[in-house]
């Protein structure tokens, strides 16, 4: 009993479940090209009439992994304080945790860069530190590149089975069995249940894939776009290094070509990537979903991307206009803070199961 509304449902299901109404944010046409970003899962048992919502972002972000491997520690954030406490854990086994922490560290570095760049404009007692600006730009861009690579690996390694969350397991009766066995998988459970029997954990790790199915997934398209945006943006980080910057700062054409333009192009790539992530969490392309944690991550990253794009765009005139230089530095400052907010929310998201 599978209702493939857009013909693109491609995940395996537990034998006790069926799916109907798989859908994404787009109308027919684009919608038929893309895999679903949500679907309704229901039990085949005629005595159970519950229906549950599967979401592609939760699936990709490992939010259905209930226990930390081999430690019997629950990942279920029962409330906000418990969820924040989970952020002290080092989930080295979780690629989504690595993605979130990489972008958090990178965003902190960009906030520092923003201080170096913008503070002299508001307090003349602080001298412009070209060395501080250059080195933090290069390190920040490098960390962002690392995070973007991890984002692609995360998209390639999302599970092939459509898992579901904590509350769903309780309703279906699996949770009581898990609790009585200390969280260890039981042979009576479906194959992807339990911390030891998770099919996602058993699948072979992919360092690269040319499977065309990923080109139909919004999450992968966003990650792939982000990777190329970060790669192009890294050029401006490299050319910001003090020795390189001093050699090109008086050569306007070269400066525009290898420093400001990669910021603009890379920033626009970040805008596109964040937009795709927003659409992944929305029921329809024109309906915002501010109550979704994933949507909040994407909107703050979108704001940060706008800031970084404006920094480069205004930078073209920075040498001849004090106002342009001021606004360019300010855009880096607030853009870095927006990225940091989005990254911290993503960090919270990555260590708490649904």
N, C-alpha and C positions, 0 to 999 in steps of 0.2 A: 504494500500500500504506500506508494511513493507518488506524490503529486509534484512533478518537476515543472513548475510554472514557467521557468525560463530555460529548462532543458540543460542546466549546467551543474546540477548537484552531483558531486563527485567524491564525497566522503563515504567511508564504510560506516555502518550503524551496528549497534549491539543487536543481537537477534531478538531481544525483547521489545525493540522499538521500531517505529516507522516515522517517516518525516512527511510533512505536507507544507505547502505554501512557501517553499524556498524563494527568497526574494533579495533584491538589493535596492539601492536608492534611485535607480535610473528607470525610465520608461522603456518599453519595448524598443529594440534597436540596440542601443548601448547596453541595456539591461540584459539582453540575450547574449551579448558577447562576454559579459562578466559573470563569474561564479557568484552564488548567493553570499551575502554578508550576514544573513540571519535565516533561520528556518524554525518551524515549530516541530518539536519532537513529542511523540505520544507513545504510550504503551499499547502493545498489541492485545493485552489482557482486556477483555470486554468489561470486566468489573472495575477497571480503572479509567476514569474519564479525564484525568489530568493532562494538561498540555504544557510544554516547557519551551522556552526560547533559547535556541542555539545562536551564538554570535561568533563571527569569524575572528574578531579581534581578541576576544577572551580565549578562543581556541589557540591562536598564534602566540599569545602572551603567557601561555602555561598557567592560566588561571583556574584550570580544572585539576591541577596536581594538588592533592589534598594533604600529603605528608612529605616532609623532607626525607630524602633517601637514607635508610638505615638508622634513623634517629627517633622515629616515632613522635615527631613533633608536628603538631597540626599547623597548617598554613591558613586556616580559616580565621579571617579577621572578624571576630564577633562584634566589635565596635571600633570606633576610631582610635582609641588609645591602644587597644590590642594591635590594630593594624600598624600604628606608628612604631610600636615595640618590635614588630616583625622587621622593620627597616634596619635594625641593628644586626640582623643575621647576614652572614656571608654565604649567599646561595651560589657558590661557585659552579654548581652543576646545572644552573638555570641560565640559558643564553639570554633570556629576557632581562634577567638581573644585570648581566654584563652590559647589555645595550643601555639600560637605564643609568647605571653608574658611570659608564663612559660619557654619556651626554651630560650628566650632572657635573662631573669633574671638568669637562670641557666648558660648560656654561659658567662655572665658577671662575675659570681662567679668563673667559671673555668679560665677565663683570669686572675683574681686576684690570683688564685692558681698557674697559670703558672709564674706569676711574683715572688711569694714567692719561687717557686721551682727553677727557672732558673737564677734569678738575682744574687745570690751568686756566680754562675759560671763565670759571666762576670765582676763582681765587688766584689772583696774579702772584701771590707769594709762593705758589707752587710752580716750579719750572717744568716745562714740557720735557718728559723723559722719553726721548726717541728710542733709547735702548730698552726701556721697560715696555713701551708700546710694541716694538718690533718683536721682542722675544715672546711676550705673551700672545701676540697674534699668531706666531708660528706654532707655538705649543698648543694653543687652543684649536687651531685649524687641524693640526695633526691628530689630536684626541677626537675631534669631530669625525675625521676620516676613519679612525679606528672604530668608532661607534657605528658609522654608516656601513662598514664592512660586516660588523656583527649583525646589523639589522637585516642585511640580505641573507646571511646564514640562518637567522631566526626564521625568516619567511620560507626558506628552502626546507627547514627541518620541523615545520609544524606537523602535528600528527595527521595520520591518514584516516583515523577513526574519529567520528564526531562525538567527542566526550561532552559531559554535562556537569553541572555544578553541585555543590554541597546540598542545597535545599532539595534538588531533584532526586538525589540519591536517598535522602531521608523519606520522601514521599513514596518512592518505589520500593522501599524496604531494604535497600542495600546497606544503608548507614548503620542500622542496628546490628547487622552481621559484622561489619567492620569494627564497630566499637567493642563487641564482645570478644573479638579476636585480637584486640590491641592494634587495629589498623592494618594488620597483615592480610594479604589477599586470601580468599577462601575459594576452594575448587568449585563451590556452588555458585560463585559470582560470574558475571560476564567477564570475558577475557581481559578487558581493559580496566577492570576495577581493582582497587587496592594499590598500595604503594609499590608492591613487588611485581604486580601483574599488569602494570600500565603498559599498554601496547605502544604508546608514544615513546616510552623510555627504551623499548626493545628495538625499535627500528634503527637501521643503520644510519650513522651520521653522514650527512651530505656536505662535502666541501664545495661541490659544484653540481649544478643540474642544468640540462638543456631541455628538460621536459616542458613542452608548450603549455601545459595546464597552468603553470605559474603566471603566464602572461594574461590569464583571465581572472587573476585574483587582485583585488584592490590593495591588499596589504603588501604583496610582492611588488606591484607597480610603484607604490609609494616608497618602498625600501630601495628599489632599483634607481628611481629618480633621485632619492636622497643621496645615494652613493655617488652618482655622477655629479650632483650639485656640490657635495663635499669635496670631491676630487678637484673640480674646477676652482672652488673657493680656496683650496689649499695653496694654489698658485699665488694668491694674494698674500697668504700667510708667509710663504717662502720669500716673496719679494719684499716683505715688510722687515726682514732681518736687517739690523742696522748697517752692515757693510754693503748690502745690496741697495737698500733704500738711499743711502748717501750717494751712491753712484748714479742713481736714476732720478733723483728728486728734482733736478734742474732740467731734465730732458722730458718735456711735457708729453710728447707722443709716446715715448717708451713707458713713462709712468702710467699714463692712461691705459695703455695696452696690456701691461703685465701686472698692474696693481689694482687699479680701480675697476676695470672691466671684468676680471674674474670675480670680484665681489658682487657686481651687479648680476652677472649670469648665474653664479652660484647661489646668490640670494633668491633670485627668481625660481631656481630649481627647488630651493627649500619651500618657497611659497606653494609651488605645484604639489610637492610631496605632502605638505601639511593639509592642503585642500583635499587630496585623495583620502587621507586619514580621517578628515572630518566627514567625508561622504561615506566612508566605511561604517561609521557609527550612527548615521542618520537613516531614518525610515524612508524618507524621500529626499531628493537632492536639495529641495528648497526649504526643508523643515529642520532648523537647528535642534540639537538634542543636548542642551546644557546640563541635564541631570546625569548624563553619562560621563564616567570618569575618563574614558578614552577620548570622548569629545573635548573635554577640558584640556587634556594633554595636547591634542591637536590644535586647539584654538590658541593656546599660549605659544606653541611652536610657530603657528601662522603669524602671530604678532611679532615674535622674534625675527622671523624671516623677513617681514616687511622692514623692520629696523635695519637689518644688515644690508638689504637691498638699497634702502635710502642712503645708508652710509656711503656706499660706492657711487650711487648716482649723484649725490651732492659733492662727493669728493672731486669730481671733474672740475668744479669751480673753486675748490678750497684754496688754491694757490693765489687766486685773484680776489676772493671775496671772504671777508672775515665771517660774515653771516653764514655763508655756505660751510665754512670750516667748523663753525660752532654747531650747526645743525647736523653735520656729518658725524662729529664726535658724540653729540647727544644721542643720535640714532643708535650708535654702537652701545652706548650706555644702557638705554632702556630696552634695546633689543636683547642684550645679554641677560638682563634681569627677566625678561619674558621667557627666554629659553630656559633659564634656571628654574622658574616656577613650573614650566611644563615638564622638565626633566625630573624634578622632585616628585611631582604627581605620578610620573611614569615609574619611578622607583617604588613608590607606595603600591602602585598597581601590580608591579612585577613580583612582589613578595606576599601577596594576599590572594587566596583562592576565593572564588565566588560560590 
